[in-house]
Amino acid sequence: MEYIKKNDWDELQNSLSQKGYALMENVLTPNACETLIKDFGVDQLYRKTVEMERYRFGLGTYRYYTYPLPDVIAAIREQVYPRLVPIANQWMQQLKMGVSYPEQLIKLKQLCEEKGQNLATPLILNYGKGGHNTLHQDLYGEVYFPMQAVLFLNDHSKDYQGGEFVLTQQVPRAQSKPIVLQPKQGSMLVFPTNYRPILGKKGHYRATMRHGVSEVHSGERFTLGIIFHDAAQ
């Protein structure tokens, strides 16, 4: 099954280049979203559960999937990754990083394995009233892909209030720029894992990006995080 229409890819690439993020609607059906939420309680699907408050990450719970991933998650990873590789490599060239990412996800996994990174990183996150996620980056090891995605599994207009997705962009010698988004159910947001290039007077420079979630005022919020590199033990 193709989760993203072919004519949406150009828009995604343009948005990533211009804004640093891209939003695509109707990637998942309501039924697919409901299935992922329902499976939050199926322990054998996950390798690790984290209570965020314990580590001062915020307030909420997230669970890392184990391999093999559920079909829908594996398919989205496989379909999205090769579309992002040309943008990722362009970013690395613009920033003169000397890094090139392989065209196939399995090749990225092999690079991760060489550095001791072999744990699945896709995760599902759950927030209740008062839940939030502090600003952070999902790096997990020496090898990391410069973009990741989050899919919104329930409807902010009826299932919860608050809980906006927050991106911050820090440029050298300047204050951080906040970007606040509230995507619809089934939408996918692609954004930088660590940094992105911005064109300045002397060429491209690196803008550090972080992401988090504002406080949920009522209801319950679920999202699915899609990270392409694996994690170390």
N, C-alpha and C positions, 0 to 999 in steps of 0.2 A: 504493500500500500504506500502510495506517495502522500506524505503529510503536508507538503508544501507545493503550491502550484508553480509551474515553471516561470510564468511571467512575474512572479513576486521576487525572484532572485535579484534582478537588476535593481529593483527598488531597495532591497535589503543592502546590497553592496554600496549604493549611493548614500544611503542613510548612515551606514557605518563610517564611510569616508568623511561625510560632512558633519554629522552630529556626534559620532562616537558610539552610537547605539542604533538599533533597528527594531521596530515592533511589527510583528506579523499577526494578524487576527485569524481566528478559525483554524488553527493548526490541529487542535484536538476537539473532538465532538463532546457535547455534554456527557454522553454515556461513557466515553473513554475517561473523562475527568472523574466521574463518579466511581468508576472501577478502581482507579488509582487511589482515591481517597478511602474507599472501602478496604483496600488491601493494606492500608497503613497498620492495621492490627494483625497482619499475617507475619508472625515473627520469622519464619524460615526464609522470607524474601530479603532479609537484611543481615548485614555483618556487624553493625554497630548502631547503638542508639545514644544520642547525646541530649542531656537536659541542659539547656543553654545557661540557665541561671547559675549552675554549679561552677561554670568556667568564666562567668561574668561576660558571656557573649550576648546577653539579652535575656529574654524570657520566652520560652517556647521549647519545642522538642523537634529534633530532626533525626532521621534514620538513613544511614547509608545502605544502599542496595548491595547485594553480593552478586558475584558472577555465577551462573549466567543471568544477565539482566532480563527483566520482563520484555516481551517482544516489542511492545510499543516504544519503550525507552531505547532498546538496541537499534530499532529502525530509525528513530529520529537522530540518534548519534551518527549512524552510518550515512544518512542522507544529508545532514547539515554540514558535517565536518569538511568534506571535499569542496563544498561551495565556499567555505570560509578560508581555505588554505591560500588561494591567490591573494586575498586581502591581507591575511596574516603575513605572507612573504613580502608583499608590498610595504607593509608597515615596517618590517625589519630592515628592508633596503633603505627606506626613507630615514630611519633612525641610525643607519650604519651599525647595526647590531651584529652582523656577521652570522646570522642564524637563518636557516632555511627549514621549513616544515615539510614533511613528506605528504604526498597527495592522498595516501590511503591511511585510514585510522589505524589499521593493524600495524603499519610501520611506526606510527607514533607510539603505540603500545610497546613495540619492541624497544624503542629508545628508552621508554620508561623502565622496562624490565632491566635494562643494562645498568640503570642507576638504582636498582632495588625498589622500584615503584611498581607494584603489581596488584594493588587493591582498588576495587571499584570506587568511583567517586560520585556518580549520580546519587541524588538524595531527595527525600520528600520532607518538607518542613510544615509544621503545624503550630499555629498561634491561636490562643484564646484571648479573652479580654485582658488588656494590659500587656499582651505579648509584643515583642519588638526584637530587632536584630541590630546590634551595633555595627558600625561601618568596618568593613574588613575586605580582605582579598583571599581567594581560594587557590593557593599555589601548590601546597602539598609535597613539594620536592624540587629537586634541581631542574627537572624537565617539566615545563608547563606550556600549554597552548594559550595564546594571548587573547582568546575570546571564549565566552561561555554563554549559556542560555538559561532562562528560567521560564517555565510555563505556569500559567495561572489556572488553578483547578476549580475554583468556585467563584461565585458572582458577588463582587463587592457591593452591588446595589441592593442585594437582598440577604446575603449570607453573613456579611460583616461590614463594619464601618471603621474608617481609619485604615491602618495597615498599608500605607502607600509605599511603593518601591522607591528607594532613594539612591541616586548616584551622586558622587561628588567628584569633581575634576579639579586637581591641583596643578597649577602651572608655576614655574619658577618665579619667585619674588612677587607673588600675588596671592590674594585670598582665594579660597576654594569656591567653585561654582556648584551650587546644588541643582540637581535635576530630579524632579518628583513626578512619578508616573503612577497611574492606576488603571492598568490594562483590564480588558474584559476577560471573562471566562474563556478558556481555550486558546488564548493568545500566547505567543512566544516572543520574549524579549532577548535579543542578543546584545552583549555589551563586553567591554574589555575586562580581562582578568586582572591585569596589573597596570598597564599604561597604554596610551595611544599617541600617534604623532599628530602634531598641529603645525601648520605652516606659519612660520614667522618671517621677519625681515631678513634673517640670516640662514634661512632654510628651516627644515623641520626640527622641532624640539619635542621632548617627551613630557606628556601630561599624565601624572599619576591618577589612577581611578580607584575608588572604593565604592562599595555598595552596602546597603542595609535595608531595614524595614522600619517605618515609623510605627508608633504605638497603635495597636488595635483597640478601638473604643468599645466595640461590642461584637458578638458573634464569634465565628471561628474561620480562620484563614488557612488554606492549604496551597502550597506551591511545589513544583517539581524542578529541581536544579539539575541541569545537564552540563557536566564538566567533561572535557575530552581527554585530558591526561589522567593517569592513575596516581595513586598515593603510595607513599612508603609506609612500611610497618610502623 
